[in-house]
Amino acid sequence: MADQLQDVIQRWRKAVVEDGLRPEDHELFQNAGLAYINQGDTTQLLDFIQDEKNQGIVESMGCGLLASLVAEVLKRKKSSSTCKAVITHLAETCSPMELMLIFLGQVDDLHPDLIADTIVLMAPHLQTVLLRLGEEKAPWVGLALAALQKQVSRLPVPYTKEQEVEDAYGLCRCCSALARFMEPFVEEVKRRDNSEDGGTASDNQLKTELLKFCMGSLREPLLQAQLDQAIDIHKQSPLWHFATDILATLPAIQEPLPGLLFYKALKKREESGLLTDSTKAQESRACLAYLLFVQLITIESFPAVFSPVFVLQCNMEYIDLLLSRKEESFLLKGLELYTKSLERVEDNSLPVELLDLKSFYSVPQHLVQILTVCPIQHLREQGFKVLQLFIDKLGPEAKHKFFRCMIKTSCHAGVEGYIIKNIKNQIELSLKPGHENEWFMGIQVLPLLRLVLCFPRGPETDLLNSMDRVMESLNLLRYLHMRDMDWQQTSSIWPELFKIKEDYLKMLRVCLALSRAYYAGQVKNMREDKKIQAQEAREARVALVQTMTVKNKMVSDMTPEMQYQVLQCALVTFDLMESLVIRIEEISEEKVKTGTAV
């Protein structure tokens, strides 16, 4: 048997020289190799593959063993070392074009459980084959990166630090493998760019393929990842390192970060979709802005010539996109990018013209949704902080316009109350020496106060649901009355304010009367229902215990006790509102008696 095998090998060696290999030779070679692999006897196969005399045979027919070798490594860890050595030798010997087709076929359709192991195994060998392609490598690099990235995007992104440490699905291992995979191609681009003759068309295509991969990686998985420099005190975050590698790659391939973030796509690349205004491209750039300005990755190399207002204006498009999503990772990144972009801006400096930009309108609307609808508490808390920070950065005219817009559009009493409190603070500030401005102490304040001190639904207003707005409005009125002398000395609008106040309080009394009557009636009905239920319970006694249990279960979803508490709270709230009204009237009467009011 051994003699027959040697005869076949000798014939193959001769056929390789004479270019006389037949299809049956390929089939025989593959069957023999598979026999070694299936028997776990890969050592003999390795010896045959590495024999100098057999290199022609291996170069001509070795590709056929690749798929089986990869499957063997993934299946049997114990035989992986010799199998890996065979794969390495094939990658260095066989036809690069044939190898690429086989490798890409292997990567194209993977079982989810095998994605990470396959990519970690094959990425170094793919790299070896691509480097052998020389000037023809650029399109193949693009195909390889796209195939690998497609599979990586199927892996779940770790949500917590513990999940990142565990790396159960292998995403972190894949990212590390991909970063190593890119290195020689990035270095080649840098070397060519620094040479005297510059880059060739092939080099430009290689740049484009690397840029595609970087932008795709920013969107998946980095945009969804909870990025932190360290996952614990002893271990650095693999995803953080991957993000650092991506941001270092961009300028290395002559893609300046300001150009990617702040300027429109170059015409030559619009067709590729790399830098267009598509949602995917915007998501990639949003992640880039987050990594740069929040995580400060490579920020030391970012030009300092851009003003904070310009950076904020550009970032608002990305903030708008991030805050429009529902996923926690998107919202968190949007809020953090918003905060960092605002912190560098001087207080009271943002001009009113910025509010005409679409993003400066839509971002606050998204914030309102987070504040009022989002179930995640820490996002709501951070949302309030960034809203106040934005208000602090607006100039006086911009504040005035922003407050008007929010009162008209927020449609939420809590948000309206928050804005009214800010209006009061701005009026108070404007009355201090050195802080005077016409927007909060002159005639310009009247349209704002008319919006605040009114009831859009008239007598039908539900004061319980409008409690936050009404209470802050009353606090504002009380403050204005306490400072009426300051207003008379600095402005001629007090008579008009007095009229606004009278109209507001008149309507509030009507609303209070109607609301109190309604809720008091509801409380009375509930008390009567309780009496009836108690009477029925006494009459039923023991015989109806089972029936009562069923009734209680049916009624439990209605939580009558909680309903009763809400109604009682409403009546207390109305009493509090009325006490504020009375206090405002007392202040007016005291001013009249002392002669300090108009």
C-alpha positions in Angstrom: 0.0 0.0 0.0 2.8 2.4 0.9 4.6 1.5 -2.3 1.5 2.3 -4.3 1.1 5.6 -2.6 4.7 6.5 -3.3 4.1 5.6 -7.0 1.1 8.0 -7.1 3.1 10.7 -5.4 6.0 10.3 -7.9 3.5 10.5 -10.8 1.9 13.7 -9.3 5.4 15.3 -9.0 6.1 14.5 -12.6 2.6 15.6 -13.7 3.0 19.0 -11.9 6.2 19.7 -13.9 4.5 18.7 -17.2 1.2 20.3 -16.3 -0.5 17.0 -16.7 -2.7 16.7 -13.5 -6.1 15.3 -14.2 -9.4 15.8 -12.4 -9.2 12.3 -10.9 -5.8 13.3 -9.5 -7.4 16.2 -7.6 -10.1 13.9 -6.3 -7.6 11.3 -5.2 -5.4 13.8 -3.4 -8.4 15.3 -1.6 -9.7 11.9 -0.5 -6.3 10.9 0.8 -6.0 14.1 2.7 -9.5 13.8 4.1 -8.6 10.3 5.3 -5.7 11.6 7.3 -7.9 14.4 8.7 -10.8 12.2 9.7 -8.5 9.7 11.3 -6.9 12.5 13.3 -3.5 11.6 11.8 -2.7 15.1 10.7 1.0 14.8 11.6 1.7 12.7 8.5 -0.3 15.1 6.4 1.8 18.0 7.8 5.0 16.1 7.0 3.8 15.5 3.4 2.7 19.2 3.0 6.0 20.5 4.3 8.2 18.2 2.2 10.1 20.3 -0.2 9.7 17.8 -3.0 5.9 18.0 -2.7 5.5 21.8 -3.0 4.4 21.6 -6.6 1.7 19.1 -5.6 0.6 21.3 -2.7 0.5 24.4 -4.7 -1.7 22.8 -7.4 -4.1 20.7 -5.3 -3.8 21.8 -1.6 -6.7 24.2 -1.7 -9.1 21.3 -1.7 -8.2 20.4 1.9 -8.8 23.9 3.3 -12.5 23.6 4.2 -12.0 20.2 5.9 -9.0 21.5 7.9 -10.9 24.5 9.2 -13.9 22.3 10.2 -11.5 19.9 12.0 -9.9 22.8 14.0 -13.3 24.1 15.0 -14.4 20.6 16.0 -11.4 19.0 17.7 -9.3 21.3 19.8 -6.7 18.5 20.5 -5.7 18.2 16.9 -5.8 21.9 16.2 -2.1 22.6 16.4 -1.1 20.4 13.5 -4.2 21.3 11.5 -3.4 25.0 12.0 0.2 24.4 10.8 -1.2 22.7 7.6 -3.6 25.7 7.1 -0.7 28.1 7.5 1.5 26.3 5.0 -1.4 26.1 2.5 -2.0 29.9 2.9 1.6 30.5 2.1 1.8 28.1 -0.8 -1.4 27.7 -2.8 -2.8 30.0 -5.4 -3.9 33.2 -3.6 -7.0 33.7 -5.8 -8.2 30.2 -5.2 -7.5 30.5 -1.5 -9.5 33.8 -1.3 -12.5 32.2 -3.0 -12.4 29.3 -0.5 -11.9 31.5 2.5 -14.7 33.9 1.5 -16.9 30.9 1.0 -16.1 29.6 4.4 -16.9 33.0 6.1 -20.0 33.7 4.0 -22.4 31.2 5.8 -21.6 30.5 9.4 -23.6 29.0 12.2 -24.0 31.7 14.9 -22.1 29.5 17.4 -19.1 29.2 15.1 -18.7 32.9 14.1 -16.2 34.0 16.7 -14.0 30.8 16.5 -14.0 30.9 12.7 -13.1 34.5 12.4 -10.3 34.3 15.0 -8.9 31.2 13.2 -9.2 32.5 9.7 -8.3 36.2 10.0 -4.5 35.7 10.2 -4.5 33.3 7.2 -6.7 35.7 5.2 -4.2 38.4 5.9 -1.3 36.1 4.7 -3.1 35.4 1.4 -4.0 39.0 0.8 -0.5 40.2 1.3 0.6 37.7 -1.3 -1.7 39.4 -3.9 0.6 42.5 -4.2 -0.9 45.3 -6.2 -4.1 43.3 -6.8 -5.1 43.1 -3.2 -7.3 46.2 -2.7 -10.6 44.8 -4.0 -10.0 41.5 -2.2 -9.2 43.3 1.0 -12.6 45.0 0.6 -14.4 41.7 0.1 -12.7 40.1 3.0 -13.4 43.0 5.4 -17.1 43.1 4.3 -17.5 39.4 4.8 -15.9 39.4 8.2 -17.8 42.5 9.3 -21.1 41.0 8.1 -20.6 38.0 10.4 -19.4 40.1 13.4 -22.5 42.3 13.1 -24.6 39.1 13.9 -23.0 38.8 17.3 -24.8 40.3 20.4 -23.0 43.3 21.8 -22.1 43.0 25.6 -24.5 45.2 27.6 -22.6 45.2 30.9 -19.0 45.1 32.0 -19.5 41.6 33.3 -20.8 40.4 29.9 -17.7 42.0 28.2 -15.4 40.2 30.5 -17.2 36.9 29.9 -17.4 37.5 26.1 -19.8 34.6 25.8 -20.4 35.2 22.1 -16.9 36.1 21.2 -17.5 39.7 19.9 -14.5 41.1 21.8 -12.2 38.4 20.5 -13.4 39.1 16.9 -12.8 42.9 17.3 -9.3 42.2 18.5 -8.7 39.8 15.6 -10.0 42.4 13.1 -7.8 45.1 14.5 -4.7 42.9 14.0 -6.0 42.0 10.5 -6.0 45.6 9.4 -2.5 46.5 10.7 -0.3 45.6 7.6 -2.7 47.2 5.2 -2.9 50.5 7.2 0.9 50.5 7.4 1.2 50.0 3.7 -1.1 53.0 3.0 1.0 55.1 5.4 4.2 54.0 3.8 3.0 54.7 0.3 1.6 58.1 1.3 5.0 59.1 2.8 6.9 58.0 -0.3 8.0 60.5 -2.9 5.8 59.2 -5.7 2.7 59.2 -3.5 -0.1 56.7 -3.7 -1.3 54.8 -6.8 -4.9 54.0 -7.8 -4.6 50.7 -6.0 -3.6 52.6 -2.9 -6.6 54.9 -3.1 -8.9 51.9 -3.4 -7.2 50.3 -0.4 -7.9 53.5 1.5 -11.5 53.4 0.5 -11.9 49.8 1.6 -10.3 50.5 5.0 -12.5 53.6 5.4 -15.6 51.5 4.7 -14.6 49.1 7.3 -13.9 51.7 9.9 -17.1 53.6 9.4 -19.1 50.3 9.5 -17.4 49.3 12.7 -18.3 52.6 14.3 -21.9 51.8 13.6 -21.7 48.1 14.5 -20.7 47.2 17.2 -19.3 50.4 18.7 -22.4 52.5 18.6 -24.3 49.9 20.6 -21.5 49.2 23.1 -21.2 50.5 26.6 -17.7 51.9 26.1 -15.4 52.4 29.1 -11.7 52.4 29.2 -11.5 49.7 31.8 -13.9 46.9 32.5 -12.3 46.4 35.9 -9.3 47.7 37.7 -7.2 44.8 36.4 -8.3 44.5 32.8 -8.7 47.0 29.9 -11.8 46.9 27.7 -11.3 45.1 24.4 -14.1 47.2 22.8 -12.4 50.4 24.0 -9.1 49.3 22.4 -11.0 48.5 19.2 -12.5 52.0 19.2 -9.0 53.4 19.7 -7.7 51.4 16.8 -10.5 52.6 14.5 -9.9 56.3 15.4 -6.2 55.9 15.0 -6.7 54.3 11.6 -8.7 57.1 10.1 -6.0 59.8 10.1 -3.4 57.1 9.3 -5.2 56.5 6.0 -5.4 60.2 5.3 -9.0 60.7 6.5 -8.8 63.7 8.9 -11.5 63.5 11.6 -12.8 67.1 11.1 -13.4 66.2 7.4 -15.4 63.2 8.4 -17.4 65.0 11.0 -18.0 68.5 9.8 -17.9 68.7 6.0 -20.0 67.3 3.3 -19.0 64.3 1.3 -16.4 64.6 -1.4 -18.0 64.1 -4.8 -15.8 61.2 -5.7 -17.1 59.2 -2.7 -20.8 60.1 -2.8 -21.5 57.0 -4.9 -19.9 54.7 -2.4 -22.2 55.8 0.4 -19.2 56.4 2.8 -19.8 60.0 3.7 -23.3 60.7 2.4 -26.2 61.8 4.6 -27.7 58.3 4.7 -28.8 57.0 8.1 -26.1 54.5 8.4 -23.4 57.0 7.5 -24.9 59.5 10.0 -24.9 56.8 12.7 -21.2 56.1 12.0 -20.3 59.7 12.3 -22.4 60.1 15.5 -20.4 57.4 17.1 -17.2 59.0 15.9 -18.3 62.3 17.5 -19.1 60.5 20.7 -15.7 58.7 20.9 -13.9 61.9 20.1 -15.6 64.5 22.3 -17.0 62.3 25.1 -14.5 59.5 25.4 -11.7 61.8 24.2 -10.1 59.1 22.1 -7.3 60.8 20.0 -8.7 64.2 21.0 -5.1 65.4 21.4 -4.6 65.2 17.6 -7.9 67.1 16.9 -7.3 70.6 15.6 -8.1 73.3 18.2 -9.2 75.9 15.6 -12.9 75.1 15.7 -14.9 77.2 18.0 -17.1 75.5 20.7 -20.2 77.0 19.1 -19.3 75.5 15.7 -18.6 72.1 17.2 -21.9 72.2 19.0 -23.7 73.2 15.8 -22.2 70.3 13.9 -22.7 67.8 16.7 -26.4 68.7 17.1 -27.2 66.7 13.9 -25.6 63.6 15.6 -27.3 64.3 18.9 -30.6 64.6 17.1 -30.1 61.2 15.5 -29.1 59.5 18.8 -31.9 61.0 20.9 -34.5 60.0 18.3 -33.8 56.3 19.0 -35.3 54.1 21.7 -32.2 52.0 22.7 -30.6 52.9 25.9 -27.1 52.9 24.4 -28.1 55.4 21.8 -29.9 57.7 24.2 -27.0 57.6 26.7 -24.4 58.5 24.0 -26.7 61.3 22.7 -27.1 62.8 26.2 -23.4 62.6 26.9 -22.4 64.1 23.6 -24.9 66.9 24.1 -23.5 67.6 27.6 -19.8 67.6 26.5 -20.6 69.8 23.4 -22.4 72.3 25.7 -19.8 72.4 28.5 -17.2 74.1 26.3 -19.6 76.9 25.3 -19.6 80.1 27.2 -22.7 80.8 29.3 -25.4 83.1 27.8 -23.6 83.1 24.4 -25.6 81.1 22.0 -27.3 83.4 19.5 -31.0 83.3 18.7 -30.3 82.4 15.0 -29.2 78.9 16.0 -32.8 78.1 17.1 -33.9 78.4 13.5 -31.8 75.3 12.7 -33.8 72.1 12.4 -31.6 70.2 14.9 -31.9 73.0 17.6 -35.7 72.5 17.4 -35.9 68.7 17.3 -33.3 67.9 19.9 -35.3 69.7 22.7 -38.4 67.8 21.5 -36.6 64.5 21.9 -35.5 65.6 25.3 -39.1 66.2 26.3 -39.9 62.6 25.2 -37.0 61.3 27.4 -38.2 63.4 30.4 -41.8 62.4 30.1 -41.9 58.9 28.6 -38.6 57.2 29.1 -38.9 54.5 31.8 -35.1 54.6 32.7 -34.6 56.9 35.6 -30.9 57.8 35.1 -31.7 58.9 31.5 -34.5 61.1 32.7 -32.2 62.7 35.4 -29.4 63.3 32.9 -32.0 64.7 30.5 -33.0 67.4 33.0 -29.4 68.3 33.6 -28.6 68.7 29.9 -31.8 70.7 29.4 -30.8 73.2 32.1 -27.2 73.3 30.7 -28.6 74.2 27.3 -30.8 76.9 28.8 -27.8 78.3 30.6 -25.8 78.6 27.4 -28.5 80.5 25.4 -28.2 84.3 25.1 -31.1 86.4 26.5 -33.0 86.6 23.2 -32.4 83.0 22.5 -33.7 82.0 26.0 -36.8 84.1 25.4 -37.5 82.4 22.1 -36.7 78.9 23.5 -39.1 79.4 26.5 -41.9 80.5 24.1 -41.3 77.5 21.9 -41.3 75.0 24.8 -44.4 76.4 26.4 -46.2 76.0 23.1 -45.0 72.6 22.1 -44.1 70.5 25.2 -47.7 69.6 26.1 -46.6 68.4 29.5 -47.3 70.2 32.7 -44.1 69.1 34.4 -41.9 70.4 31.5 -44.0 73.6 31.4 -43.5 74.1 35.1 -39.8 73.6 34.7 -39.7 76.3 32.0 -41.8 78.7 34.0 -39.4 78.3 36.9 -36.5 79.2 34.6 -38.5 82.3 33.4 -38.8 83.4 37.0 -35.1 82.9 37.5 -34.3 85.0 34.4 -36.6 87.8 35.5 -35.0 87.7 39.0 -31.5 87.9 37.4 -32.5 90.8 35.1 -33.5 92.9 38.1 -30.0 92.7 39.5 -27.6 95.5 38.7 -25.3 94.7 35.8 -27.6 91.9 34.5 -30.4 94.0 33.0 -31.8 92.9 29.6 -34.9 93.9 27.7 -36.1 90.4 27.1 -37.0 89.7 30.7 -37.7 93.1 32.2 -39.0 95.2 29.3 -41.9 95.1 27.1 -40.6 91.9 25.4 -41.5 89.9 28.6 -45.2 90.5 28.1 -45.8 88.0 25.3 -43.9 85.4 27.3 -46.0 86.0 30.4 -49.2 85.9 28.4 -48.3 82.4 27.3 -47.5 81.4 30.9 -50.3 83.0 32.8 -53.2 81.5 30.9 -55.4 78.5 30.7 -55.5 77.2 27.1 -58.5 75.0 27.8 -60.3 77.6 29.9 -62.7 76.4 32.6 -62.3 72.8 31.4 -58.7 72.7 32.6 -57.9 69.7 34.8 -56.0 71.4 37.6 -54.7 68.1 38.9 -52.9 67.2 35.7 -51.8 70.8 35.3 -50.6 71.1 38.9 -46.9 71.6 38.1 -47.6 74.4 35.6 -50.2 76.2 37.8 -48.0 76.0 41.0 -45.0 77.5 39.2 -47.2 80.2 37.6 -48.5 81.1 41.0 -44.9 81.2 42.4 -44.0 83.5 39.5 -47.0 85.8 40.3 -46.1 85.9 44.0 -42.5 86.9 43.1 -43.7 89.6 40.7 -45.9 91.1 43.4 -43.2 91.0 46.0 -40.9 92.9 43.6 -43.4 95.3 42.1 -41.4 98.4 43.1 -38.4 97.1 41.2 -40.6 96.6 38.2 -42.1 100.1 38.4 -38.6 101.6 38.6 -37.1 99.7 35.7 -40.1 99.2 33.4 -43.4 100.8 32.4 -45.2 97.5 31.9 -46.5 96.9 35.4 -50.1 98.0 34.6 -50.2 95.4 31.8 -48.8 92.8 34.1 -51.4 93.7 36.7 -54.1 93.1 34.1 -52.6 89.7 33.1 -52.5 88.7 36.7 -56.1 89.6 37.4 -57.3 87.7 34.3 -55.3 84.7 35.3 -56.5 84.6 38.9 -60.1 85.1 37.8 -59.9 82.1 35.5 -58.1 80.1 38.1 -60.9 80.6 40.7 -63.4 79.3 38.1 -61.2 76.3 37.4 -60.7 75.6 41.1 -64.4 75.7 41.8 -65.2 73.3 39.0 -62.3 71.0 39.7 -63.0 70.9 43.5 -66.7 70.1 42.8 -65.8 67.3 40.4 -63.2 65.6 42.6 -65.3 66.1 45.8 -68.1 64.4 44.0 -65.9 61.5 43.1 -64.7 61.2 46.7 -68.4 61.2 47.9 -69.3 58.5 45.3 -66.4 56.3 46.5 -67.4 56.6 50.1 -70.9 55.6 49.3 -69.6 52.7 47.3 -67.6 51.6 50.3 -70.6 51.7 52.5 -72.6 49.6 50.1 -69.8 47.1 49.8 -69.5 46.9 53.6 -73.3 46.3 53.9 -73.2 43.6 51.3 -70.3 41.9 53.0 -72.1 41.9 56.4 -75.2 40.4 54.7 -73.3 37.7 52.8 -71.4 36.4 55.9 -69.6 33.1 55.6 -71.8 31.6 52.8 -70.4 34.0 50.2 -66.7 33.9 51.1 -65.7 32.3 47.9 -67.8 34.7 45.8 -66.2 37.7 47.6 -62.8 36.4 46.8 -63.6 36.3 43.1 -65.0 39.8 43.3 -61.9 41.1 45.1 -59.7 39.6 42.4 -61.7 41.2 39.7 -61.6 44.6 41.4 -57.9 44.4 42.3 -56.8 45.8 39.0 -58.8 49.0 39.7 -57.0 49.6 43.0 -59.8 51.7 44.6 -57.6 52.6 47.6 -55.2 54.2 45.2 -58.0 56.0 43.4 -59.3 57.3 46.7 -55.8 58.6 47.7 -55.4 60.4 44.3 -58.8 62.1 44.7 -57.8 63.2 48.3 -54.5 64.4 47.0 -56.3 66.5 44.3 -58.4 68.2 47.0 -55.3 69.0 49.0 -53.6 70.3 45.9 -56.5 72.6 45.2 -56.3 73.9 48.8 -52.6 74.7 48.3 -53.4 76.5 45.0 -56.1 78.5 46.7 -53.7 79.4 49.6 -51.2 80.8 47.1 -54.0 82.8 45.4 -54.9 84.2 48.8 -51.3 85.0 49.6 -50.9 86.9 46.3 -54.0 88.9 47.1 -52.7 89.7 50.6 -49.5 91.0 49.2 -51.4 93.2 46.8 -53.5 94.5 49.7 -50.4 95.2 51.8 -48.8 97.1 49.0 -52.0 99.2 48.6 -52.2 100.0 52.3 -48.5 101.0 52.5 -48.7 103.0 49.3 -46.0 101.0 47.6 -48.2 99.6 44.8 -49.7 101.3 41.8 
